[in-house]
Amino acid sequence: MSDRPNILFLLNDHQTYYGHGEMSGGPKIQRPHFKKLASQGIEFSHAYTACPLCGPARRTLLTGLYPHNHRELKNEVNFPFDKETYLDILGDNGYDNYYYGKWHAGPGTAHDHQCEGFSYPNYNNPLTKPEYRAYLKRKGLPLLKARIVRSFWDLEWKVPKEYGMQIGKEYTPLSLNYEEGAFGIMTTPLETHESFFLANLACEKLKEISQLDNHKPFNMRVDFWGPHMPYFVTQELLDLYNPEEIPIHPNFESDLSNKPEIYKFDFYYPISKNGRLLYPNPLPWSEWQKVLAISYAHNTLIDQAGGLILNTLERLGLDDNTLVIWTTDHGDGLACHGGHFDKYSYMPEEMLRIPLAIKYPKKIPSGQVSDNLVSNIDIAPTILDAAGLSFKNEVDGTSLLPLCSREDHEWREDLMCETHGHHGQTHIGRAILTKSYKYIFNYKDMDELYDLKIDPYELNNLIYDDKQKELLENMKSRLNKWRSITNDEMDRATLRKIVSGKIQ
């Protein structure tokens, strides 16, 4: 058996996290397996995504690069892989790579990067695949069904024609992409959920590995489709959360008068009209409480699935020499800033902040909580560092291992996040953060400046406050140091394509 560590990377998708639950005085979102992992290593309280959108963030996780460097600027751009991925580097250096779950990082699949396992192109839908049907047959389980409670898609516009989804009726997600803007109660066992299917594939492979006398070091990644919508959960999990105990999200009733125009875009039903978010929000808070309750329950469901993998790793005695990372690609704008569903091109903390925990018994002392500014640009360099490897090309991220093992390790004092838009909208935005302040450059739109210490929900945009001129100049200077497009570091040809909308 190799002395080099095994690697287990669990990735959630689009997780309701920042400002929900205890932080706003509401019920604790129950994630016991994530919390246990964090207690055995380190939890980062100020972790951010490089971009609050699946495709760009997932390419960042593979390359350690910001989107403006790896060029997967928006979903389904499918920019060719012309930069190294940590998967290929591990494969080239003796690791067995296993990948189970959502890809959505550009052209091809994980199989094109020296991985075996379950991986299909683009966003896709695991419930339509033969591997899922074979799992159901082995376990004696029915096809997942859920009784639809609410749809955020206009029933006259999309659902009956393409999906056959009706309020109050049972529904099986057999669409091209498993992303229905809806929520419902599962009428089939918990194990029919996609996350338990993926967890089963991972656990079976771990058992197989453990039976080998001299197995090579392995790298296993499990990418859940949730807790991204659709929010389909069992009644038992939903009963963990009383909707009436969920206090109003602090910026839910914002009229967005001091916000850039990008905050006002939305296309979900019935909260928008002609592509604009309606104010006041058409759904009363009592209805949003039900949405949040089922979103929180979905968090707990994914935590249970991930827990199956972690428990199997421990039971098989593989955990002592395994680096374990659990995080999400980006956050969720659910119920924030006027009452959105999903996300768009704006960059509030609800969409940028992500949970992140790392365990590595040989190198990382347990019981740590760090408030250092870290990002998913740092994940791939951390994985390679643990394996004694590194990228050949220069990357934007930095290994977190020295930070995890030494309290006095010098670390960054600010961090950048970026967006290039979502759906049909192209927008160039750059956020620079310190532990106290946040400045957002919005191309051809109102900029933003917040004091996060006293205004964690970003209700008071200080961008035109004369008293904050010195702070604003300081934050702009910090942003320029990150070699972002605000000082023309991106080549002008690509910039013109972005602005013209030719890169979608």
ZIJOSUL-V931771 format. One record per pair of residues at least 24 apart in sequence whose ideal C-beta (glycine too) atoms are under 6 Angstrom apart, sorted by sequence separation. I is the first residue (numbers start at 0). J is the second residue. D is the distance in whole Angstrom. If there is no record, write none. Layout:
I | J | D
I | J | D
//
This chain:
197 | 221 | 6
254 | 278 | 6
87 | 112 | 5
144 | 169 | 5
145 | 170 | 6
86 | 112 | 4
87 | 113 | 6
327 | 353 | 5
144 | 171 | 5
326 | 353 | 6
77 | 105 | 6
84 | 112 | 5
86 | 114 | 6
152 | 180 | 5
77 | 106 | 5
142 | 171 | 6
151 | 180 | 4
194 | 223 | 5
326 | 355 | 4
150 | 181 | 4
193 | 224 | 5
194 | 225 | 6
325 | 356 | 5
149 | 182 | 6
324 | 357 | 5
71 | 105 | 5
147 | 181 | 6
148 | 182 | 6
148 | 183 | 5
323 | 358 | 4
147 | 183 | 4
438 | 474 | 4
146 | 183 | 5
247 | 284 | 5
322 | 359 | 4
145 | 183 | 4
146 | 184 | 5
294 | 333 | 6
371 | 410 | 5
372 | 411 | 6
145 | 185 | 5
146 | 186 | 6
363 | 403 | 4
374 | 414 | 6
319 | 360 | 5
144 | 186 | 5
362 | 404 | 6
372 | 414 | 4
61 | 104 | 6
144 | 187 | 5
245 | 288 | 5
431 | 474 | 6
143 | 187 | 5
189 | 233 | 5
440 | 485 | 5
57 | 103 | 6
58 | 104 | 5
126 | 172 | 6
127 | 173 | 6
141 | 187 | 5
185 | 231 | 5
242 | 288 | 4
245 | 291 | 5
431 | 477 | 5
57 | 104 | 4
58 | 105 | 6
177 | 224 | 5
242 | 289 | 5
287 | 334 | 5
431 | 478 | 4
143 | 191 | 4
180 | 228 | 6
181 | 229 | 5
182 | 230 | 4
183 | 231 | 6
185 | 233 | 5
54 | 103 | 6
429 | 478 | 6
53 | 103 | 5
140 | 190 | 6
179 | 229 | 4
184 | 234 | 5
242 | 292 | 4
140 | 191 | 5
124 | 176 | 6
240 | 292 | 4
124 | 177 | 4
122 | 176 | 4
429 | 483 | 5
240 | 295 | 5
237 | 293 | 6
240 | 296 | 6
429 | 485 | 6
280 | 338 | 4
237 | 296 | 5
278 | 337 | 6
236 | 296 | 4
232 | 293 | 6
276 | 337 | 5
134 | 196 | 5
230 | 293 | 5
236 | 299 | 6
322 | 385 | 5
230 | 294 | 5
232 | 296 | 4
236 | 300 | 6
413 | 477 | 5
131 | 196 | 5
232 | 297 | 5
351 | 416 | 5
415 | 481 | 4
230 | 297 | 5
125 | 193 | 5
232 | 300 | 5
226 | 297 | 4
225 | 297 | 6
226 | 298 | 5
346 | 418 | 6
425 | 497 | 6
267 | 340 | 4
262 | 336 | 5
265 | 339 | 6
344 | 418 | 6
226 | 301 | 5
425 | 500 | 5
225 | 301 | 5
344 | 420 | 5
344 | 421 | 5
223 | 301 | 5
343 | 421 | 5
419 | 497 | 6
264 | 343 | 5
344 | 424 | 6
255 | 337 | 5
344 | 426 | 4
346 | 428 | 6
117 | 200 | 6
251 | 334 | 6
253 | 336 | 5
261 | 344 | 5
262 | 345 | 5
253 | 337 | 5
261 | 345 | 5
346 | 430 | 5
250 | 335 | 6
145 | 231 | 4
248 | 334 | 5
250 | 336 | 5
251 | 338 | 5
346 | 439 | 6
100 | 197 | 5
99 | 197 | 5
99 | 200 | 5
99 | 201 | 5
198 | 304 | 4
205 | 311 | 5
209 | 315 | 4
97 | 204 | 6
194 | 301 | 5
201 | 308 | 5
195 | 304 | 5
198 | 307 | 4
202 | 311 | 4
194 | 304 | 4
198 | 308 | 5
205 | 315 | 6
347 | 457 | 6
182 | 293 | 5
153 | 268 | 4
151 | 267 | 4
152 | 268 | 6
151 | 268 | 6
95 | 215 | 5
100 | 221 | 5
101 | 222 | 4
93 | 215 | 6
94 | 216 | 5
95 | 217 | 5
96 | 218 | 5
97 | 219 | 4
98 | 220 | 5
99 | 221 | 5
100 | 222 | 3
101 | 224 | 5
94 | 218 | 5
89 | 218 | 5
261 | 426 | 6
259 | 441 | 5
260 | 444 | 6
259 | 444 | 4
259 | 445 | 4
151 | 340 | 5
257 | 460 | 4
250 | 456 | 5
249 | 456 | 4
250 | 458 | 6
5 | 216 | 5
5 | 217 | 5
6 | 218 | 4
7 | 219 | 5
8 | 220 | 4
9 | 221 | 5
10 | 222 | 5
11 | 223 | 5
12 | 224 | 6
14 | 226 | 5
0 | 213 | 6
3 | 216 | 4
13 | 227 | 4
26 | 240 | 6
1 | 216 | 5
12 | 227 | 4
26 | 244 | 5
25 | 245 | 5
25 | 246 | 5
24 | 246 | 5
23 | 246 | 6
28 | 295 | 5
33 | 302 | 6
28 | 298 | 5
29 | 299 | 5
32 | 302 | 5
57 | 328 | 6
30 | 302 | 4
56 | 328 | 4
32 | 305 | 6
56 | 329 | 5
32 | 306 | 3
53 | 328 | 6
32 | 309 | 6
51 | 329 | 4
15 | 294 | 5
48 | 329 | 4
36 | 325 | 6
11 | 301 | 6
51 | 342 | 6
33 | 325 | 6
85 | 379 | 4
9 | 305 | 5
92 | 388 | 6
85 | 382 | 5
85 | 383 | 5
51 | 350 | 4
51 | 351 | 6
88 | 388 | 6
48 | 351 | 6
47 | 351 | 5
48 | 353 | 5
46 | 353 | 5
83 | 390 | 5
46 | 355 | 4
83 | 392 | 6
43 | 355 | 4
14 | 327 | 4
17 | 330 | 6
63 | 376 | 6
7 | 321 | 6
16 | 330 | 5
42 | 356 | 5
60 | 375 | 5
4 | 320 | 5
5 | 321 | 4
6 | 322 | 5
7 | 323 | 5
8 | 324 | 5
9 | 325 | 4
11 | 327 | 4
12 | 328 | 6
15 | 331 | 4
41 | 357 | 5
59 | 375 | 6
63 | 379 | 4
40 | 357 | 5
59 | 376 | 6
63 | 380 | 5
4 | 322 | 5
13 | 331 | 5
15 | 333 | 5
40 | 358 | 3
60 | 378 | 5
37 | 356 | 4
39 | 358 | 5
36 | 356 | 5
36 | 358 | 5
41 | 363 | 6
40 | 363 | 5
40 | 365 | 6
45 | 370 | 5
49 | 374 | 6
39 | 365 | 5
41 | 367 | 4
42 | 368 | 5
43 | 369 | 5
44 | 370 | 5
49 | 375 | 6
45 | 372 | 5
46 | 373 | 5
47 | 374 | 5
48 | 375 | 6
49 | 376 | 5
41 | 369 | 6
43 | 373 | 5
64 | 394 | 6
65 | 395 | 5
17 | 348 | 5
18 | 349 | 6
63 | 394 | 4
64 | 395 | 5
17 | 349 | 5
63 | 396 | 4
17 | 352 | 4
16 | 354 | 6
73 | 419 | 6
72 | 419 | 4
41 | 403 | 5
47 | 414 | 6
50 | 417 | 6
50 | 418 | 6
47 | 416 | 6
52 | 421 | 6
6 | 382 | 6
4 | 385 | 5
3 | 386 | 6
67 | 489 | 5
72 | 502 | 5
73 | 503 | 6
//
